[in-house]
Every structure is written in C-alpha cells, then in structure tokens.
C-alpha cells in the first residue's frame, strides 16, 4: 500500500504559500493513490528539539552507553527515520526565512543524520534513497540569475547537501516573489509572482496521474 509523508514547516499558518503548495500536492497524490495512507508532521507548529549538549552526542556514543537524554534523542531520530522508510513519497514544505531554511527543517535534517539507520557508517551509503522527495519551496523575493540578490536563497542550495548522506535526492518546485501581493513596494512584481505560482501549481498537478485519468 503506497504511503505519503507530508511535512510542513511554515510559521505563517493560512497565509503560507508553501502550505498551500504541499496541500495541493498531497491532494494530487491522494487522487493518484486512493488506497494510499498518509503521515503528517508539522514542524512549524510542533518543532523538534534541537540537538543540544545533553542529547546531541547520542549519534556518536554506543547505545549501551547512552544517558537518558541521549536515549530519548536517539529514539526520536529512529522515529523520524522510520517515517521516511515507511513512505514511498515525502513532501516537504520549505519557505525561505532570512535567506535560509527554517531552523525547524535544519533540526529535522540533523536528526536524520543517524549512523546505522539513515546511512551506513562503514561505507557511507545512504539508506533512505529510492523514494520520491518532493520539496515545495516558497520565497518572498526573487533570487534567480540577474536579480539583485542572485544566489541568496541558501535553503535550496543547502538541502541537497545537508540530506545527501541519507541517499534522499530532493526535487524542487518553487514559487517566488510571494511577498509581492502584500508588500506595496513590490506591487509591480505581482504578475511575475502569479506566473511563478501558476508554474509551480502546474508542475504539482503533473507529478502523478490520477486513477480516473489513467483508466
């Protein structure tokens, strides 16, 4: 039975473009997999604990030597890795905050870099590959070639590297200039935002073929 892991991370609630995109993608996935199941995780509303001094070293200490704090941290990593292993498709909403990924997403990635369950520490082979990893990204400005802040989107540049040890390979679908409709100084960019959003929505709609269309 196909299984979807749907993850949001925006702190903007109903105003979030990345949540809008992941919801659209999840609906498209369900239409194409009517017998499928879904696990949902909201990093924006229920963030994971950062790796701290008390528990963070759990990934470097043999399990039999774990302190209670390290055991709890390791068990959380096991649950997060298991969520991915059970999924055929992972959807991640990735808004751009201060030119980088939300700290909640960075923490999620940190928990996934777990030897023995997410990658083989002997040969470095990732153990989470072989599944779709769709990243629905949103950014308030424009950071493409020729723009004043070209290259300032460090979230999309970082994630493939940050997650690489696990074998996951993200595919990005991005809507940009999302602040144009609400920022008067960006009003002239609204048509570009609308075009970017429409392109992202079209890419989402083409990800999977609904069962009714395939029949």
C-alpha positions as CSV (number, residue, x, y, z in Angstrom):
1,X,0.0,0.0,0.0
2,X,1.5,3.4,-1.0
3,X,2.4,5.7,1.8
4,X,2.9,9.5,1.8
5,X,4.9,11.5,4.4
6,X,3.6,15.1,4.3
7,X,5.7,17.7,6.2
8,X,5.0,21.4,6.7
9,X,7.4,23.9,8.3
10,X,5.9,27.4,7.7
11,X,5.0,29.6,10.7
12,X,2.6,31.7,8.6
13,X,-0.5,29.4,9.0
14,X,-3.2,30.1,6.5
15,X,-1.1,32.8,4.8
16,X,1.6,30.3,3.9
17,X,2.3,29.7,0.3
18,X,4.4,26.6,1.0
19,X,1.5,25.1,3.0
20,X,-0.8,25.8,0.0
21,X,1.6,24.0,-2.3
22,X,2.1,21.0,-0.1
23,X,-1.7,20.7,0.4
24,X,-2.2,20.8,-3.4
25,X,0.5,18.1,-3.8
26,X,-1.0,15.9,-1.1
27,X,-4.4,16.1,-2.7
28,X,-2.9,15.2,-6.1
29,X,-1.1,12.3,-4.5
30,X,-4.3,11.0,-2.9
31,X,-6.1,11.3,-6.2
32,X,-3.5,9.1,-7.8
33,X,-3.3,6.7,-4.9
34,X,-6.8,6.3,-3.5
35,X,-5.8,3.3,-1.4
36,X,-2.7,5.1,0.0
37,X,-2.1,6.2,3.5
38,X,-0.6,9.5,4.9
39,X,1.5,10.5,7.8
40,X,1.5,14.3,8.6
41,X,4.2,16.2,10.5
42,X,4.0,19.9,11.2
43,X,7.4,21.3,12.1
44,X,6.1,24.9,12.2
45,X,3.5,24.2,14.9
46,X,5.3,21.3,16.7
47,X,9.0,21.8,16.2
48,X,11.5,19.1,17.0
49,X,14.1,19.7,19.8
50,X,17.4,20.9,18.6
51,X,20.4,18.7,19.2
52,X,21.8,20.0,22.5
53,X,24.7,19.1,24.7
54,X,22.6,16.7,26.8
55,X,21.3,14.5,24.0
56,X,23.0,15.6,20.8
57,X,26.0,13.2,21.2
58,X,23.7,10.2,21.0
59,X,24.8,9.7,17.4
60,X,28.4,9.4,18.5
61,X,28.0,7.2,21.5
62,X,27.3,3.4,21.5
63,X,23.7,2.8,22.5
64,X,24.7,0.8,25.6
65,X,26.4,4.0,26.9
66,X,23.6,6.4,26.3
67,X,22.5,8.7,29.1
68,X,18.7,9.0,29.5
69,X,18.8,12.3,27.5
70,X,20.8,10.7,24.7
71,X,18.5,7.7,24.6
72,X,15.5,10.0,24.2
73,X,17.2,11.9,21.4
74,X,18.2,8.8,19.6
75,X,14.8,7.3,19.8
76,X,13.3,10.4,18.3
77,X,15.8,10.1,15.4
78,X,14.7,6.5,15.0
79,X,11.0,7.6,14.7
80,X,11.8,10.3,12.2
81,X,13.9,7.9,10.0
82,X,11.2,5.3,10.3
83,X,8.6,7.8,9.0
84,X,10.7,8.2,5.9
85,X,11.4,4.4,5.5
86,X,7.6,3.8,5.5
87,X,7.0,6.4,2.8
88,X,7.1,6.0,-0.9
89,X,6.8,9.8,-1.3
90,X,8.0,12.6,1.0
91,X,6.6,16.1,0.6
92,X,8.4,18.9,2.4
93,X,7.2,22.5,2.5
94,X,10.3,24.7,2.6
95,X,9.7,28.5,3.0
96,X,12.8,30.8,2.9
97,X,13.5,32.6,6.1
98,X,16.3,35.2,6.3
99,X,17.8,33.7,3.2
100,X,18.0,30.2,4.7
101,X,15.9,27.2,5.7
102,X,13.7,27.4,8.8
103,X,15.6,26.2,11.8
104,X,12.9,23.5,12.3
105,X,13.9,22.0,8.9
106,X,17.6,22.1,9.8
107,X,16.8,20.3,13.1
108,X,14.8,17.7,11.2
109,X,17.8,17.1,8.9
110,X,20.1,16.9,11.9
111,X,18.0,14.2,13.5
112,X,18.1,12.2,10.2
113,X,21.9,12.1,10.0
114,X,21.9,9.0,12.1
115,X,24.5,6.3,11.5
116,X,23.3,2.7,11.1
117,X,19.7,3.7,10.3
118,X,19.9,6.5,7.8
119,X,23.4,5.8,6.4
120,X,26.0,3.0,6.6
121,X,28.9,4.4,8.7
122,X,31.2,1.8,7.2
123,X,30.9,2.8,3.5
124,X,28.9,6.0,3.7
125,X,25.9,4.5,1.7
126,X,22.6,6.3,2.3
127,X,19.8,4.1,3.4
128,X,16.8,6.3,2.7
129,X,17.2,6.6,-1.1
130,X,14.8,5.0,-3.7
131,X,11.8,7.2,-2.8
132,X,10.4,10.4,-4.1
133,X,11.4,13.5,-2.2
134,X,9.4,16.5,-3.4
135,X,10.3,19.9,-1.9
136,X,7.6,22.6,-2.3
137,X,9.6,25.8,-1.8
138,X,8.5,29.4,-1.4
139,X,10.4,32.6,-1.3
140,X,9.3,36.1,-0.7
141,X,11.7,37.7,-3.2
142,X,13.4,36.7,-6.4
143,X,16.9,35.2,-6.3
144,X,17.4,33.9,-9.9
145,X,20.0,34.8,-12.4
146,X,20.3,38.5,-13.0
147,X,18.4,39.6,-9.9
148,X,20.0,41.9,-7.3
149,X,20.1,39.1,-4.8
150,X,21.1,36.3,-7.1
151,X,22.3,33.3,-5.1
152,X,20.9,34.5,-1.7
153,X,18.5,31.6,-1.5
154,X,20.6,29.3,0.7
155,X,17.8,26.9,1.6
156,X,17.5,25.4,-1.8
157,X,21.3,25.3,-2.2
158,X,21.8,23.7,1.2
159,X,19.2,21.0,1.4
160,X,20.6,18.6,-1.2
161,X,24.0,18.7,0.6
162,X,22.5,18.6,4.1
163,X,20.5,15.5,3.3
164,X,23.0,13.8,0.9
165,X,24.3,11.3,3.4
166,X,20.9,9.7,3.7
167,X,20.5,9.0,0.0
168,X,17.5,11.3,-0.4
169,X,17.5,13.4,-3.5
170,X,15.2,16.4,-3.5
171,X,13.2,17.6,-6.4
172,X,12.3,21.3,-6.0
173,X,9.1,23.0,-7.1
174,X,9.4,26.7,-6.2
175,X,7.1,29.7,-6.1
176,X,8.8,33.0,-5.7
177,X,8.0,36.7,-5.1
178,X,5.3,35.6,-2.7
179,X,5.5,38.9,-0.8
180,X,4.5,40.9,-3.9
181,X,0.8,40.8,-3.2
182,X,1.2,42.1,0.3
183,X,4.2,44.5,0.0
184,X,3.3,47.7,-1.8
185,X,6.9,48.2,-2.7
186,X,6.7,45.0,-4.7
187,X,3.4,45.7,-6.4
188,X,4.8,45.8,-9.9
189,X,6.1,42.3,-9.4
190,X,2.7,40.8,-8.8
191,X,2.4,39.4,-12.4
192,X,5.7,37.7,-12.1
193,X,4.6,36.2,-8.8
194,X,1.4,35.0,-10.3
195,X,3.2,33.4,-13.2
196,X,5.7,31.7,-10.8
197,X,2.9,30.3,-8.6
198,X,0.9,29.1,-11.7
199,X,4.0,27.3,-12.9
200,X,4.6,25.6,-9.5
201,X,0.9,24.5,-9.4
202,X,1.1,23.1,-12.9
203,X,4.2,21.1,-12.0
204,X,2.5,19.8,-8.9
205,X,-0.6,18.7,-11.0
206,X,1.7,16.8,-13.4
207,X,3.5,14.8,-10.6
208,X,1.1,11.9,-10.6
209,X,-1.6,10.6,-12.9
210,X,-5.0,10.3,-11.1
211,X,-6.5,6.8,-11.3
212,X,-9.6,8.1,-13.1
213,X,-7.4,9.7,-15.8
214,X,-5.3,6.5,-16.2
215,X,-8.3,4.2,-16.6
